[in-house]
Amino acid sequence: MPSLGADMEAGTLVEWLVKPGDWVKRGDVVAVVETQKGAIEIETFQAGQIEEILVNLHSKVPVGTALARIRQGGEGRAGPTAVVSAPAAPTLPPAVPPGVAPALRPLVGGPAMGVRASPAARRLAQERGIDLTTVTGSGPVGAITYADVERFWSTAASRETKRPSWLDLNAMRTAIAAAMARSKREIPHYYLEHQVDVTICEQWLVQTNATLPPDSRLLFAALSIKSVALAVRRFPAFNGFYRDNKFEPASAVNVGVAIAIRGGGLAAPALHDADRLSLAELMGRMRDLVQRTRTGRIRSSEISDPTITVSSLGERGVETLYGIIYPPQVAIVGFGKVVARPWVVDGAIGPRSVIDITLSGDHRVTDGHVGALFLAEIGKLLQEPSKL
Amino acid sequence: MNDIDIYKVLQEELNNIAPEIDMSGIDPAADLREAMDIDSMDLLNFITALHRRLGIDIPEIDYPKLVTLDGAITYLRAKLGSIKV
């Protein structure tokens, strides 16, 4: 049972996604655990074959308890065994941002455990928040197929279950309150603002998207996240955690993406290794992340390891956003909406598309001087969108 | 496909994005982004869904024509009509 927060003492196992004999690789989601903060998908940090499930469904066990035994190594060979999750616990930051995915209740309750359904059907049901016990299966032995779930989804009978009722917005608000209050109590913020001409980004996006089908089109947010991810490589003091009175730089760049949830929720799960993804990959991952966050399926690592956060207001809203740092992170970069402004280019005034980029920095780690250089670097990177 | 069928498709796809909204209460001339609190990611998902479901190409430059229900019906009717011919 991994620790998913400093205050977490125990978790309840509500769903096993693997069974003995299954092969898993690092990062596979193997189980769903319910904590005080909601349901979290648990990933394995060990590859191998599941040998034994050690914790039964609906058991509540303390943090550190082994959940399953994994046999490592080749087929049939008795290799060393490892244990799901327990080794991973120490690598998680002790103070997980409590506002993230705080209130996701399990999609699949007790009765659904016995339901026969294909993995694809389960995935679709999870994505759309459908309770499989309410779906009629047409497959072998009454198993629910992908097509059954799709059919169910399109019927009026499913209308009620489409509501993401497992997202408890009140609990999420409590968690946001705790994280933000801690941030304002502990982190001495400083704020910088930089106006950047992004006309070239807009032109590049129009040209690029004109050749792409809708599911491959890029949004400006992909450019902004990538530019921040590349900029922190040069300015690593903005990427990491402040813990035990000192800054620990992170080796990976996992950009937390602030995602608004309909009805008044907010989560900022990580887009892993954002600096190493192509724009197309980053866009695909971001779409997936937004979709899963809004339907209540965030993974354990996405909650625990954002190293810096990016918050974008999008095309509506206002021009400037002053972010509050998510502890134990040390910086948040805000993007306002792009607006047309009179702008001086080569000595002449003309209309340009301009965006306000802000930095909220932790003064215990960095100063305004390096913060300004960091923001300027983001602005520079945005002048060459094709190189992002 | 007549206007009622097109409206049904629009209603279903918009409800996939915003399940809590009663579409019958949406003014057909209102900007859906404002009326339904739809962001650029939602809009892209909406366009992707229409593209997949109706098999029509919707270039980005046409997005502004799709931001009201009336506009979307007119646009899709023209697009679907031109496929038949």
Contacts between the chains, C-beta under 8 A, distances in Angstrom:
chain1	res1	chain2	res2	distance
A	154	B	12	7.6
A	159	B	15	8.0
A	159	B	19	7.7
A	162	B	15	7.3
A	162	B	16	7.5
A	162	B	19	4.3
A	163	B	19	5.2
A	163	B	20	6.3
A	164	B	19	7.4
A	206	B	60	6.8
A	206	B	61	7.5
A	209	B	60	4.7
A	210	B	59	6.3
A	210	B	60	6.6
A	210	B	61	7.4
A	213	B	51	6.7
A	213	B	57	7.8
A	214	B	44	6.6
A	214	B	47	4.7
A	214	B	48	4.1
A	214	B	51	4.7
A	214	B	58	6.6
A	215	B	48	4.9
A	215	B	51	7.6
A	215	B	52	7.8
A	217	B	44	6.3
A	217	B	60	6.5
A	219	B	40	5.4
A	219	B	41	6.6
A	219	B	44	6.5
A	220	B	40	7.6
A	221	B	40	7.4
A	221	B	41	7.6
A	260	B	39	7.4
A	262	B	18	6.4
A	262	B	20	6.7
A	262	B	37	6.9
A	263	B	20	6.8
A	286	B	41	8.0
A	287	B	41	7.0
A	287	B	44	7.8
A	287	B	45	7.6
A	290	B	41	5.4
A	291	B	45	7.8
A	314	B	39	4.8
A	314	B	40	5.2
A	314	B	41	8.0
A	315	B	39	7.6
A	315	B	40	5.3
A	316	B	33	6.3
A	316	B	34	7.5
A	316	B	39	7.1
